[in-house]
Amino acid sequence: MGALKGQIALVTGASRGIGRGIAWRLALADCDVVLLARSQDELNELAMEIKTIGREAMAIQTDLRDAAQIKHAVEKAIHYFGRIDILVNNAGLWYYGAPHELTIEQWDEMFAVNARGTFLTTKYVLPSMLARGRGHIVNIVSVSGLIGEAQSAGYNATKWAMRGFSQSLIKDVRDKGVRVTVINPGGVNNEESKNARAAKLIQNEDVAELVYLAVTLPPRAHLTEATVWSEMDETDLLP
């Protein structure tokens, strides 16, 4: 029996990259999964693959810039499964450029998906966790939430916002049976390239393993934040 047998996880940005890796890792631990992303075709493909290993998977096309779509997705998942035990806020996007080079639309979209999207999914999932006195929220942030980087002012700002949101959330729910974990990956091989440089980057499955560790720790142990650096991260970025 898997460590997460009988649990239900909702993963945003699940169609590719880190989100896909997390969904797979949780499914391999016998967790049923709700998959959210904008690409319905990719979600359907992943859901079918997960079902081949005997787990349930619900694919819901969701634009995290749209509060109504997020609310509908959460309600649909809870109506079908009865609850959500694990929420993984993973979806994110970035535009590189100095502040004067970014468009207002790019700035707003990064905040809409990264920061506001995390807030909204948490807002709609959290009440059911609090009602049961049990649940785990994992926010995939970034080392960009720890240090400022050139050409990344907008992305950095959203990730700092996510960390601040998460740290406050921990204090709001820690005595109510709900855990919150922040994971800060460094350079990740999101495209799953096979060249020598990519091999020195963090792999999607590395982040997925850390999520698995966080949600399977015994009640006496609570992983609140973890940072993972790759071999390719610049040494002057290290704290």
VEXGU-312152 format. One record per residue (C-alpha): residue number from 1; residue in one letter; y, x, z. Coordinates in Angstrom, 2 decimals, padded with zeros to 5 digits. Each point is the difference from the previous one (the first is absolute). Layout:
<nodes>
  nr rest       v       u       w
 NUM    a       Y       X       Z
...
</nodes>
This chain:
<nodes>
  nr rest       v       u       w
   1    m  000.00  000.00  000.00
   2    g  003.46  001.33 -000.94
   3    a  002.60  000.73  002.63
   4    l  002.23 -002.81 -001.30
   5    k -002.68 -002.64 -000.55
   6    g  001.55 -003.47  000.13
   7    q  003.61  001.19 -000.17
   8    i  002.57 -000.98 -002.62
   9    a  002.56  002.44 -001.39
  10    l  003.03 -000.66 -002.18
  11    v  001.18  002.99 -002.06
  12    t  003.22  000.03 -002.02
  13    g  000.33  002.14 -003.10
  14    a -003.78 -000.18 -000.26
  15    s -000.35  000.24 -003.78
  16    r  000.16  003.78 -000.24
  17    g  000.57  003.28  001.80
  18    i -000.01  000.11  003.79
  19    g -000.23 -003.78  000.32
  20    r -003.11 -000.17 -002.12
  21    g -001.56  002.83  001.99
  22    i  000.74 -001.74  003.29
  23    a -001.43 -003.32 -001.19
  24    w -003.19  001.75 -001.12
  25    r -000.39  001.92  003.27
  26    l  000.38 -003.14  002.08
  27    a -002.45 -001.88 -002.21
  28    l -002.53  002.82  000.39
  29    a  000.27 -000.56  003.76
  30    d -001.03 -003.64 -000.57
  31    c  003.52 -001.41  000.16
  32    d  000.97 -002.88 -002.31
  33    v  003.29  000.65 -001.76
  34    v  003.02 -001.83 -001.35
  35    l  001.59  001.95 -002.84
  36    l  003.70 -000.36 -000.82
  37    a  001.87  001.59 -002.92
  38    r  001.91 -000.98 -003.12
  39    s -002.80  000.83 -002.45
  40    q -002.47 -002.89 -000.03
  41    d -002.38  001.71 -002.43
  42    e -000.34  003.13  002.12
  43    l -000.41 -002.09  003.16
  44    n -002.73 -002.07 -001.63
  45    e -001.83  003.13 -001.10
  46    l  000.11  001.45  003.52
  47    a -001.08 -003.30  001.56
  48    m -003.03 -000.18 -002.29
  49    e -000.97  003.57  000.87
  50    i  000.28 -000.70  003.72
  51    k -002.14 -003.10 -000.34
  52    t -002.78  002.12 -001.50
  53    i -000.44  001.68  003.40
  54    g -000.35 -003.34  001.74
  55    r  003.50 -000.49  001.39
  56    e  002.43 -002.81 -000.71
  57    a  003.23  000.85 -001.80
  58    m  002.91 -002.30 -000.78
  59    a  002.45  001.19 -002.67
  60    i  003.46 -001.58  000.24
  61    q  002.69  001.03 -002.46
  62    t  003.08  000.49  002.15
  63    d  003.45  001.42 -000.62
  64    l  001.19  001.43  003.32
  65    r  003.59 -000.53 -001.07
  66    d -000.63 -003.75  000.29
  67    a -000.23 -001.40  003.55
  68    a -001.53 -003.27 -001.18
  69    q -002.83  001.81 -001.79
  70    i -000.78  002.08  003.09
  71    k -000.01 -003.07  002.23
  72    h -002.30 -001.83 -002.42
  73    a -002.41  002.96 -000.20
  74    v -000.26  000.31  003.78
  75    e -000.49 -003.74  000.46
  76    k -002.66 -000.07 -002.72
  77    a -001.88  002.90  001.60
  78    i  000.11 -001.49  003.49
  79    h -001.03 -003.42 -001.30
  80    y -003.06  001.50 -001.70
  81    f -001.09  002.65  002.50
  82    g  001.42 -001.56  003.16
  83    r  001.90  003.11  001.07
  84    i  001.21  003.47 -000.92
  85    d -001.20  002.76  002.33
  86    i  001.54  002.98 -001.78
  87    l  003.23  000.14 -002.00
  88    v  000.67  003.12 -002.06
  89    n  003.56  000.18 -001.33
  90    n -000.51  002.53 -002.76
  91    a  001.97 -001.21 -003.04
  92    g  002.98  002.13 -000.94
  93    l  002.06  001.26 -002.89
  94    w  002.54  002.72 -000.55
  95    y  002.77  001.09 -002.33
  96    y  001.18  003.60  000.14
  97    g  003.63  000.96 -000.25
  98    a  003.04  000.90  002.03
  99    p  001.95 -002.98  001.41
 100    h  002.56  000.05 -002.80
 101    e -002.79  000.00 -002.59
 102    l -001.99 -002.93  001.38
 103    t  000.86 -003.43 -001.24
 104    i  000.72 -002.75  002.50
 105    e -003.04 -001.83 -001.38
 106    q -002.26  003.00  000.66
 107    w  001.30  000.35  003.57
 108    d -000.46 -003.70  000.69
 109    e -003.50 -000.10 -001.51
 110    m -001.21  002.89  002.15
 111    f  001.24 -001.74  003.13
 112    a -001.38 -003.35 -001.18
 113    v -003.55  001.32 -000.44
 114    n -000.26  002.81  002.54
 115    a  002.00 -001.25  002.99
 116    r  000.49 -003.73 -000.53
 117    g -003.55 -000.44 -001.34
 118    t -001.43  001.62  003.13
 119    f  002.16 -002.24  002.17
 120    l -001.05 -003.15 -001.84
 121    t -003.75  000.60 -000.01
 122    t  000.20  000.88  003.68
 123    k  002.13 -003.06  000.73
 124    y -002.54 -002.36 -001.57
 125    v -003.19  001.68  001.28
 126    l  001.08  000.87  003.54
 127    p  000.18 -003.51  001.54
 128    s -003.72 -000.59 -000.58
 129    m -000.84  003.39  001.53
 130    l  002.13 -000.73  003.05
 131    a -001.58 -003.44  000.37
 132    r -003.44  001.63  000.18
 133    g  001.19  002.97  002.04
 134    r -001.57  002.41 -002.48
 135    g  000.88  001.85 -003.19
 136    h  000.98  003.31 -001.55
 137    i  002.92  000.74 -002.32
 138    v -000.01  003.26 -001.93
 139    n  003.19  001.02 -001.79
 140    i -000.36  002.66 -002.68
 141    v  003.34  001.76  000.21
 142    s  000.46  003.61 -001.20
 143    v  001.17  003.43  001.04
 144    s  003.13 -001.21 -001.81
 145    g  000.57 -002.04  003.15
 146    l  000.11  003.24  002.02
 147    i  002.22  002.30 -002.06
 148    g  002.72 -000.38 -002.60
 149    e -000.77  001.22 -003.51
 150    a  002.17  000.75 -002.99
 151    q  000.09 -002.69 -002.68
 152    s -001.63 -002.48  002.39
 153    a  002.81 -001.60  002.01
 154    g -001.07 -003.57 -000.79
 155    y -003.71  000.56  000.57
 156    n  000.68  001.99  003.18
 157    a  002.20 -002.79  001.31
 158    t -002.73 -002.61 -000.51
 159    k -002.63  002.13  001.71
 160    w  002.23  000.77  002.97
 161    a  000.57 -003.76  000.23
 162    m -003.75 -000.62 -000.01
 163    r -000.55  002.50  002.82
 164    g  002.77 -001.51  002.09
 165    f -001.39 -003.47 -000.61
 166    s -003.48  001.18  000.97
 167    q  001.09  001.74  003.18
 168    s  001.81 -003.11  001.16
 169    l -002.96 -002.18 -000.95
 170    i -002.34  002.14  002.10
 171    k  002.09 -000.78  003.08
 172    d  000.17 -003.71 -000.86
 173    v -003.76 -000.51 -000.29
 174    r -001.80  002.76  001.91
 175    d -000.49 -002.19  003.07
 176    k -001.13 -002.97 -002.08
 177    g -003.23  001.38 -001.42
 178    v  001.41  001.15 -003.34
 179    r  000.00  003.65 -001.01
 180    v  002.35  001.68 -002.48
 181    t -000.69  003.29 -001.75
 182    v  002.36  001.98 -002.23
 183    i -001.52  002.40 -002.52
 184    n  002.20  002.56 -001.74
 185    p -001.71  001.62 -003.00
 186    g  001.49  003.05 -001.67
 187    g -000.63  000.68 -003.69
 188    v -002.73 -002.35 -001.27
 189    n -002.02  000.17 -003.20
 190    n  000.77 -003.62 -000.84
 191    e -001.06  000.34 -003.62
 192    e -003.33  001.54  001.03
 193    s  000.50  002.96 -002.33
 194    k -002.77  002.60 -000.13
 195    n  002.00  003.20 -000.57
 196    a  000.31  002.88  002.47
 197    r  003.44 -001.04  001.25
 198    a -001.14 -003.55  000.68
 199    a -002.94  001.33  002.01
 200    k  002.48  001.45  002.52
 201    l  001.68 -003.37  000.51
 202    i -001.10 -002.63  002.49
 203    q -002.54 -002.29 -001.65
 204    n  000.11 -003.78  000.28
 205    e -003.25  000.03  001.93
 206    d  001.54  002.34  002.60
 207    v  002.61 -002.59  000.89
 208    a -002.66 -002.72 -000.08
 209    e -002.12  001.93  002.51
 210    l  002.97  000.26  002.34
 211    v  000.56 -003.76 -000.21
 212    y -003.69 -000.53  000.76
 213    l  000.23  002.31  003.00
 214    a  003.05 -001.81  001.37
 215    v -001.53 -003.47 -000.21
 216    t -003.38  001.01  001.43
 217    l  001.16  001.89  003.08
 218    p -001.17 -001.56  003.29
 219    p  002.48 -002.14  001.98
 220    r  000.79  002.89  002.34
 221    a  001.39  002.08 -002.90
 222    h  002.99 -001.03 -002.11
 223    l  001.11  002.15 -002.94
 224    t  003.69 -000.82 -000.34
 225    e  000.99  002.55 -002.66
 226    a -001.66  002.66 -002.13
 227    t  001.47  002.38 -002.55
 228    v -002.10  001.71 -002.66
 229    w  001.35  002.94 -002.00
 230    s -001.51  001.32 -003.23
 231    e -000.36  003.59 -001.14
 232    m  002.69 -000.68 -002.59
 233    d  002.68 -001.19  002.41
 234    e  002.92  002.42  000.22
 235    t -000.11  002.04  003.21
 236    d  003.67 -000.70  000.71
 237    l -000.84 -003.68  000.26
 238    l -002.30  000.54  002.96
 239    p  001.47 -001.02  003.35
</nodes>
